[in-house]
Amino acid sequence: MRRALRLLPRVAGFALDAVLAYRLRSAFVILAVALGIAALTVIVTSIDGANRKALEIVDMFGHDAVFLLGGDIESRAVGKRTLTLTWDDARTIRQSIPGAYLAVPMRAKSNITARFGSRNFDLPVVVGTTEGYAQVWNWPLSEGRDFTAEDVAHGAKVGLIGDTVAQELFGDRSPVGQIVFLGSLPVQIVGRLSYRGLSGGGGSVDDRIAIPLTTLAQRFNLDRKYFRAIRVKFHNPEFMDAHVENLRSLLRHLHRIAPDQPDDFTILTADQILQFLAMLRGGLVAFLGLTAGGAILVGGFVLANLFSISVAERTTEIGLRKALGAATWAITAQILAEAAMLTLAGALLGMALGMGLGQALSRLGILEIQFSMKVFAIAVASALAIAAIFGLRPARHAAGLDPVQALRRSEG
């Protein structure tokens, strides 16, 4: 055992010499392994990023609230109504549902240009809502105030501005008290929503301006009786299942839905959001996992084939070493050490490629990426596994060569 440990540095030295002697072949192996590790790096970082984003979204949504949407979003029937929620629904929910203390209706108008002076910003949505908007979304104001009941009752031309919009239109200046034009509608900013940094439908949640729902309906000629959604907050979130059932029963009664008819509304909770995100994450894992697995297998087969060729070309060297007394395990260890050196080099290159690709995809908004030491550990472990699995057969073949036959073959 001690003799074997003393010989290991020499074995590693022989392996390094062989890697450097066959540079082109080594480069092919490193590149093939790097492509597989790059794919693996992207999948690991994207899954970690998706997990983080899911937790952020659920945290923003809140476990003490539900999001009530008009229409059954699971049904895609032609002509299905989506505007089924009314002011009476919101008022009755606040008054009649046990534990409900906030019910804030909402509607949106998309693709409006906000203008301040010579600066413009294309808003994905202008949100129409009521007092309590910041509170119901756990979204503190960095300055200013929220809407009041008077703002909503009188259809006041006031607004809450998202952080990104504020920066684009005002830079370092405070937007509070300033007049922003939404199309041709002048709106005085009364509050600035704090930075959230999360993506939502149509863009970032910070790319919005909210105005009173009555103002939105009046100024943009929308239906004044119905709106698209209600956000409801409850005391005692541990009883959320009971809250949801109470809410469903009340709305079916208010909408006069027969027992055999489906709901004309959809209730979303934090748990449902998490389940949906988990399903999307599972699809991402399956797709990227197949891609990464295929790329790693290709790298492994390249290593196995090139090492088999290398062993055949180095018959004289291996036969001479065995004739001089080299142990079988030393030959096996040398070939495996060569494979490990190349795959580890491929792992480092692959991680660099994967991180670069991940950053590019993240900037494009295609994937959410999160790097960690786990990526390094998985890449190294995968590289060593490739070396052990695909390098073992060529190593055993080299170790099993008969020295006399090997030398005769080289002479012939």
C-alpha positions as CSV (number, residue, x, y, z in Angstrom):
1,M,0.0,0.0,0.0
2,R,2.8,2.4,0.9
3,R,4.6,1.5,-2.3
4,A,1.5,2.3,-4.3
5,L,1.1,5.7,-2.6
6,R,4.7,6.5,-3.4
7,L,4.2,5.6,-7.0
8,L,1.0,7.7,-7.5
9,P,3.0,11.0,-8.2
10,R,5.0,9.2,-10.9
11,V,1.8,7.8,-12.4
12,A,0.3,11.3,-12.4
13,G,3.4,12.6,-14.1
14,F,3.2,9.9,-16.8
15,A,-0.4,10.8,-17.3
16,L,0.3,14.5,-17.7
17,D,3.1,13.8,-20.2
18,A,0.7,11.7,-22.3
19,V,-2.0,14.4,-22.2
20,L,0.5,17.0,-23.4
21,A,2.0,14.7,-26.0
22,Y,-1.3,14.2,-27.8
23,R,-2.6,17.8,-27.7
24,L,-5.0,17.7,-30.6
25,R,-6.7,14.5,-29.3
26,S,-6.7,16.0,-25.8
27,A,-8.4,19.1,-27.2
28,F,-11.2,17.1,-28.8
29,V,-11.9,15.3,-25.5
30,I,-11.9,18.5,-23.5
31,L,-14.2,20.2,-26.0
32,A,-16.6,17.3,-26.1
33,V,-16.8,17.1,-22.3
34,A,-17.1,20.9,-22.0
35,L,-20.2,20.9,-24.2
36,G,-21.9,18.4,-21.9
37,I,-20.8,20.2,-18.7
38,A,-22.0,23.5,-20.2
39,A,-25.5,22.0,-20.8
40,L,-25.4,20.6,-17.2
41,T,-24.4,24.0,-15.8
42,V,-27.3,25.7,-17.6
43,I,-29.8,23.2,-16.3
44,V,-28.6,23.3,-12.6
45,T,-28.4,27.1,-12.5
46,S,-31.8,27.5,-14.3
47,I,-33.5,25.0,-11.9
48,D,-32.0,26.9,-8.9
49,G,-33.1,30.2,-10.4
50,A,-36.6,28.8,-11.1
51,N,-36.8,27.7,-7.5
52,R,-35.7,31.1,-6.2
53,K,-38.1,32.9,-8.5
54,A,-41.0,30.6,-7.5
55,L,-40.4,31.4,-3.9
56,E,-40.2,35.1,-4.6
57,I,-43.5,35.0,-6.6
58,V,-45.3,33.1,-3.9
59,D,-43.9,35.4,-1.2
60,M,-45.1,38.4,-3.2
61,F,-48.5,36.7,-3.7
62,G,-48.8,36.0,0.0
63,H,-50.2,33.0,1.8
64,D,-52.9,35.1,3.4
65,A,-54.6,36.1,0.2
66,V,-56.4,34.9,-2.9
67,F,-56.6,36.3,-6.4
68,L,-60.1,36.1,-7.8
69,L,-60.4,36.2,-11.6
70,G,-63.6,36.7,-13.6
71,G,-64.3,33.7,-15.9
72,D,-63.1,30.1,-15.6
73,I,-59.5,30.2,-16.8
74,E,-59.4,26.4,-17.2
75,S,-62.2,26.6,-19.8
76,R,-61.3,28.0,-23.2
77,A,-64.9,27.8,-24.6
78,V,-65.5,30.4,-27.4
79,G,-67.5,33.3,-26.1
80,K,-66.8,32.6,-22.4
81,R,-67.2,35.7,-20.4
82,T,-64.3,37.0,-18.4
83,L,-65.9,40.1,-16.9
84,T,-68.1,38.5,-14.3
85,L,-67.1,40.3,-11.1
86,T,-68.9,43.4,-9.9
87,W,-68.7,46.2,-7.3
88,D,-71.4,44.3,-5.4
89,D,-69.2,41.2,-5.3
90,A,-66.3,43.1,-3.8
91,R,-68.5,44.9,-1.2
92,T,-70.3,41.7,-0.2
93,I,-67.0,39.8,0.2
94,R,-65.7,42.4,2.6
95,Q,-68.9,42.4,4.6
96,S,-69.9,38.7,4.6
97,I,-66.8,36.4,4.3
98,P,-65.5,35.5,7.8
99,G,-61.9,36.6,8.1
100,A,-61.8,38.8,5.0
101,Y,-60.6,42.3,5.7
102,L,-59.6,43.6,2.3
103,A,-61.2,43.1,-1.1
104,V,-59.6,45.3,-3.8
105,P,-61.0,45.1,-7.3
106,M,-58.7,45.5,-10.4
107,R,-58.7,45.9,-14.1
108,A,-56.0,46.8,-16.6
109,K,-55.6,48.7,-19.8
110,S,-52.6,47.6,-21.9
111,N,-50.1,49.4,-24.1
112,I,-50.4,53.0,-22.9
113,T,-47.6,55.5,-23.4
114,A,-46.7,57.5,-20.3
115,R,-45.2,60.9,-21.0
116,F,-43.4,63.4,-18.8
117,G,-41.8,66.4,-20.6
118,S,-39.8,65.0,-23.4
119,R,-39.5,61.5,-21.9
120,N,-41.8,58.6,-22.9
121,F,-42.3,55.1,-21.4
122,D,-44.4,52.4,-23.0
123,L,-46.4,50.8,-20.2
124,P,-47.4,47.2,-20.6
125,V,-50.4,47.9,-18.4
126,V,-52.1,50.7,-16.6
127,V,-53.9,49.2,-13.5
128,G,-57.2,50.4,-12.3
129,T,-57.8,49.7,-8.7
130,T,-59.1,51.1,-5.4
131,E,-57.8,52.2,-2.0
132,G,-55.7,49.5,-0.3
133,Y,-53.9,48.5,-3.5
134,A,-50.4,48.7,-1.9
135,Q,-51.5,46.9,1.3
136,V,-53.4,44.1,-0.4
137,W,-50.3,43.2,-2.5
138,N,-47.8,43.7,0.4
139,W,-46.2,46.3,-1.7
140,P,-45.0,49.3,0.4
141,L,-44.7,52.8,-1.0
142,S,-41.2,54.2,-1.0
143,E,-42.8,57.7,-0.9
144,G,-46.2,59.4,-1.1
145,R,-49.5,57.8,-0.3
146,D,-52.0,55.2,-1.5
147,F,-55.4,55.9,-3.0
148,T,-58.2,57.0,-0.8
149,A,-61.9,56.2,-0.9
150,E,-62.5,59.8,-2.1
151,D,-60.1,59.3,-5.0
152,V,-62.1,56.3,-6.2
153,A,-65.5,57.8,-5.5
154,H,-64.7,61.0,-7.5
155,G,-62.7,59.3,-10.3
156,A,-59.7,61.4,-9.3
157,K,-56.8,61.8,-11.9
158,V,-54.1,60.5,-9.5
159,G,-51.7,57.6,-9.8
160,L,-49.2,55.3,-8.2
161,I,-46.0,54.9,-10.2
162,G,-43.8,51.8,-10.5
163,D,-40.1,52.1,-9.6
164,T,-38.9,51.5,-13.2
165,V,-41.3,54.0,-14.7
166,A,-40.3,56.6,-12.1
167,Q,-36.6,56.1,-12.9
168,E,-37.2,56.3,-16.7
169,L,-39.3,59.4,-16.5
170,F,-37.8,61.3,-13.6
171,G,-34.3,59.9,-13.0
172,D,-33.2,60.9,-9.5
173,R,-36.1,63.4,-9.0
174,S,-39.1,62.5,-6.9
175,P,-42.2,61.8,-9.0
176,V,-44.6,62.6,-6.2
177,G,-46.7,65.7,-7.1
178,Q,-45.7,65.6,-10.8
179,I,-48.1,65.3,-13.7
180,V,-47.7,62.3,-16.1
181,F,-49.8,62.0,-19.2
182,L,-51.2,58.5,-19.9
183,G,-52.0,59.0,-23.6
184,S,-54.0,62.3,-23.3
185,L,-55.0,61.8,-19.7
186,P,-53.1,63.9,-17.1
187,V,-52.4,62.1,-13.9
188,Q,-50.9,63.5,-10.7
189,I,-48.5,61.0,-9.1
190,V,-49.3,60.7,-5.4
191,G,-47.2,57.7,-4.5
192,R,-44.2,55.6,-5.7
193,L,-44.3,51.8,-5.3
194,S,-41.1,50.3,-4.0
195,Y,-38.9,48.2,-6.3
196,R,-40.0,44.6,-6.7
197,G,-37.8,43.3,-9.5
198,L,-40.2,40.5,-10.4
199,S,-41.6,39.6,-13.8
200,G,-45.3,39.5,-14.4
201,G,-47.6,39.1,-17.3
202,G,-46.5,41.5,-20.1
203,G,-43.3,42.6,-18.4
204,S,-41.9,43.5,-15.0
205,V,-44.3,44.4,-12.2
206,D,-42.3,47.6,-11.8
207,D,-43.3,48.7,-15.3
208,R,-46.7,50.0,-14.4
209,I,-48.8,53.0,-13.2
210,A,-52.0,52.4,-11.2
211,I,-54.9,54.8,-11.2
212,P,-58.4,54.6,-9.5
213,L,-60.6,52.0,-11.2
214,T,-63.3,54.5,-11.7
215,T,-60.9,56.8,-13.5
216,L,-59.7,54.0,-15.7
217,A,-63.3,53.0,-16.7
218,Q,-64.4,56.6,-17.3
219,R,-61.3,57.9,-19.2
220,F,-60.7,54.8,-21.3
221,N,-64.4,54.0,-22.0
222,L,-64.4,50.7,-20.2
223,D,-67.4,48.8,-18.7
224,R,-68.2,50.6,-15.4
225,K,-70.0,47.7,-13.7
226,Y,-67.7,44.8,-14.3
227,F,-64.0,44.4,-13.7
228,R,-61.4,41.6,-14.2
229,A,-60.2,40.6,-10.7
230,I,-60.4,41.0,-7.0
231,R,-57.6,40.6,-4.6
232,V,-58.8,39.4,-1.1
233,K,-56.8,39.2,2.1
234,F,-57.7,37.2,5.1
235,H,-56.9,37.0,8.8
236,N,-55.8,33.5,9.9
237,P,-54.2,32.1,6.7
238,E,-54.0,28.7,8.3
239,F,-57.7,28.4,7.5
240,M,-57.2,29.2,3.8
241,D,-59.1,26.1,2.6
242,A,-62.2,27.2,4.6
243,H,-61.8,30.8,3.3
244,V,-61.7,29.6,-0.3
245,E,-64.8,27.4,0.1
246,N,-66.7,30.3,1.8
247,L,-65.7,32.6,-1.0
248,R,-66.7,30.1,-3.7
249,S,-70.1,29.5,-2.1
250,L,-70.8,33.2,-1.7
251,L,-69.9,34.0,-5.4
252,R,-72.0,31.1,-6.7
253,H,-74.9,32.4,-4.7
254,L,-74.4,36.0,-5.9
255,H,-74.0,35.0,-9.5
256,R,-77.0,32.6,-9.3
257,I,-75.1,29.6,-10.6
258,A,-77.0,26.4,-10.6
259,P,-75.5,23.4,-8.8
260,D,-74.8,21.5,-12.0
261,Q,-73.1,24.6,-13.7
262,P,-69.4,25.4,-13.5
263,D,-68.0,28.5,-11.7
264,D,-67.9,31.7,-13.8
265,F,-64.8,32.8,-11.8
266,T,-61.4,31.4,-10.8
267,I,-59.9,31.4,-7.3
268,L,-56.1,31.3,-7.1
269,T,-54.1,30.7,-3.9
270,A,-50.4,30.7,-3.2
271,D,-50.4,26.9,-3.1
272,Q,-51.9,26.7,-6.5
273,I,-49.4,29.2,-7.9
274,L,-46.6,27.1,-6.4
275,Q,-48.0,23.9,-7.9
276,F,-48.3,25.6,-11.3
277,L,-44.7,26.8,-11.1
278,A,-43.5,23.3,-10.0
279,M,-45.2,21.9,-13.1
280,L,-43.4,24.4,-15.4
281,R,-40.2,23.7,-13.6
282,G,-40.7,19.9,-14.1
283,G,-41.0,20.5,-17.9
284,L,-37.9,22.6,-17.9
285,V,-36.0,19.9,-16.0
286,A,-37.1,17.2,-18.4
287,F,-36.2,19.2,-21.5
288,L,-32.8,20.5,-20.3
289,G,-32.1,17.2,-18.6
290,L,-32.4,15.3,-21.9
291,T,-30.2,17.9,-23.6
292,A,-27.5,17.8,-20.9
293,G,-27.6,14.0,-20.7
294,G,-27.2,13.6,-24.5
295,A,-24.3,16.1,-24.6
296,I,-22.6,14.3,-21.7
297,L,-23.0,10.9,-23.4
298,V,-21.5,12.3,-26.6
299,G,-18.5,13.6,-24.6
300,G,-18.1,10.2,-22.9
301,F,-18.2,8.3,-26.2
302,V,-15.7,10.7,-27.7
303,L,-13.4,10.1,-24.7
304,A,-13.8,6.3,-25.0
305,N,-13.1,6.1,-28.7
306,L,-10.1,8.4,-28.7
307,F,-8.6,6.6,-25.7
308,S,-9.1,3.3,-27.4
309,I,-7.2,4.7,-30.4
310,S,-4.6,6.1,-28.1
311,V,-4.0,2.7,-26.4
312,A,-3.6,1.0,-29.8
313,E,-1.0,3.6,-30.8
314,R,0.9,3.4,-27.6
315,T,1.2,-0.4,-27.5
316,T,5.0,-0.2,-27.6
317,E,5.2,2.3,-24.7
318,I,2.8,0.2,-22.6
319,G,4.5,-3.0,-23.5
320,L,7.9,-1.6,-22.6
321,R,6.7,-0.3,-19.3
322,K,5.1,-3.7,-18.4
323,A,8.3,-5.4,-19.4
324,L,10.3,-3.2,-17.1
325,G,8.0,-4.2,-14.2
326,A,5.1,-1.7,-14.2
327,A,2.2,-3.1,-12.2
328,T,-1.2,-3.7,-13.9
329,W,-2.8,-1.2,-11.5
330,A,-0.3,1.5,-12.4
331,I,-1.2,1.2,-16.1
332,T,-4.9,1.3,-15.3
333,A,-4.3,4.3,-12.9
334,Q,-2.3,6.2,-15.6
335,I,-5.0,5.9,-18.2
336,L,-7.8,6.8,-15.8
337,A,-5.6,9.7,-14.6
338,E,-5.3,11.0,-18.2
339,A,-9.1,10.7,-18.6
340,A,-9.7,12.5,-15.3
341,M,-7.3,15.4,-16.2
342,L,-9.0,15.9,-19.6
343,T,-12.6,15.7,-18.2
344,L,-11.7,18.1,-15.3
345,A,-10.3,20.5,-17.8
346,G,-13.5,20.0,-19.9
347,A,-15.5,20.7,-16.7
348,L,-13.8,24.0,-16.1
349,L,-14.3,25.1,-19.7
350,G,-17.8,23.8,-19.7
351,M,-18.7,25.8,-16.5
352,A,-17.3,28.9,-18.1
353,L,-19.3,28.3,-21.3
354,G,-22.5,27.4,-19.3
355,M,-22.2,30.5,-17.1
356,G,-21.7,32.7,-20.1
357,L,-24.7,31.2,-21.8
358,G,-26.8,31.4,-18.6
359,Q,-26.0,35.1,-18.3
360,A,-27.0,35.7,-21.9
361,L,-30.3,33.8,-21.4
362,S,-30.9,35.7,-18.1
363,R,-30.4,39.1,-19.8
364,L,-32.8,38.1,-22.6
365,G,-35.4,37.1,-19.9
366,I,-35.6,33.5,-21.2
367,L,-34.3,31.8,-18.0
368,E,-33.8,32.9,-14.4
369,I,-30.2,31.8,-13.4
370,Q,-28.7,31.4,-10.0
371,F,-25.0,30.3,-9.6
372,S,-23.8,28.5,-6.5
373,M,-21.0,26.2,-5.4
374,K,-23.4,23.3,-6.1
375,V,-22.8,23.9,-9.8
376,F,-19.0,23.4,-9.3
377,A,-19.5,20.3,-7.2
378,I,-21.9,18.7,-9.7
379,A,-19.7,19.6,-12.7
380,V,-16.6,18.1,-11.1
381,A,-18.4,15.0,-10.0
382,S,-19.9,14.5,-13.5
383,A,-16.4,15.0,-15.1
384,L,-14.9,12.3,-12.8
385,A,-17.8,10.0,-13.5
386,I,-17.3,10.4,-17.3
387,A,-13.6,9.6,-16.8
388,A,-14.3,6.5,-14.7
389,I,-17.1,5.1,-16.8
390,F,-15.9,5.8,-20.3
391,G,-12.1,5.6,-19.5
392,L,-12.3,2.3,-17.6
393,R,-12.5,0.0,-20.7
394,P,-9.5,1.5,-22.5
395,A,-7.6,1.5,-19.2
396,R,-8.3,-2.2,-18.6
397,H,-7.4,-3.0,-22.2
398,A,-4.1,-1.2,-21.8
399,A,-3.4,-2.9,-18.4
400,G,-4.2,-6.3,-19.9
401,L,-1.7,-6.1,-22.8
402,D,0.9,-8.9,-22.8
403,P,4.3,-7.1,-22.8
404,V,5.9,-9.7,-25.2
405,Q,3.1,-9.6,-27.7
406,A,2.9,-5.8,-27.5
407,L,6.6,-5.5,-28.3
408,R,6.4,-8.0,-31.1
409,R,3.4,-6.3,-32.6
410,S,5.3,-3.0,-32.6
411,E,8.4,-4.6,-34.2
412,G,6.2,-6.2,-36.9
